[in-house]
Amino acid sequence: MRTAIVSDIHGNLEALQAVLKDIKSQNCDRIICLGDVVGYGANPCECLDIVSTFEQCVLGNHDYGALIDPEGFSAAAEQAIFWTRRQLECNTHPEAAQRRLEYLARLPRMIAEENILFVHGSVRNPLNEYVFPEDVFNRRKMEKLFSMVQGYTFQGHTHAPGVFTTNMQFMRPDEFGYQMTLPEDKAMINVGSVGQPRDGDWRSCFVILEYPRIEFRRIEYDIDTAVNKIFAIPELDNFLGERLREGR
């Protein structure tokens, strides 16, 4: 089975559409989303409608913030999530608004399939914990996380794609040619971000899993349209558009 794993779409419809076009060309059997469908971007409703057709999706912290309450958000992120909530709630079609909110409310915090776990943040805190590349220098944290991993955990949240291994290494996709066979023991795989990459590469990122092989894919999209949409909405900080071009 070929599984496309996407994460952190953040209301970026142009990026999502480009990624879906590539997924179709790769003959994937299903799509799993690791959360943060909304937040930051200009098209939360449209992105949520698309993701609701995927095989499965887990809850992200921005999805939770739009539904319940933002926790630990920056001023720009908080303002964006309140605007996002209004878009989800104040729809001209009440049935569509209710359907979207109910979909978010039903999202699980993790999905387990044999020795594979799908989460937004981490195995320890599926909703909010960041596992950054530099955490390989925090042996206590990494050892604790790997002690909770039964095989392979696919996660997002940091928007920084790569693979964590039990020997305290973080390998970026370009370091292994974007394709690799998973280690025999354990690994934590960050699939990167569709809608707001933060690894210095503006292109969308996602992973295709065909066990035991994984492939990271980088996809160009109509970034000018995505940026200009953000600029046109007063409630969304221009920084949220500017950072898309920088991949930061």
Secondary structure, DSSP 8 states (H G I E B T S, - for coil): --EEEE---TT-HHHHHHHHHHHHHTT-SEEEE-S--SSSSS-HHHHHHHHTTSSEE---HHHHHHHT---S--HHHHHHHHHHHHHHHS-SSHHHHHHHHHHHHH--SEEEETTEEEESS-SSSTTT----GGGGG-HHHHHHHHHH-SSEEEE-SS---EEEETTTEEE-GGGTTTEEE--SS-EEEE---SS---SS--SEEEEEEETTEEEEEEE---HHHHHHHHHT-TTS-THHHHHHHHT-
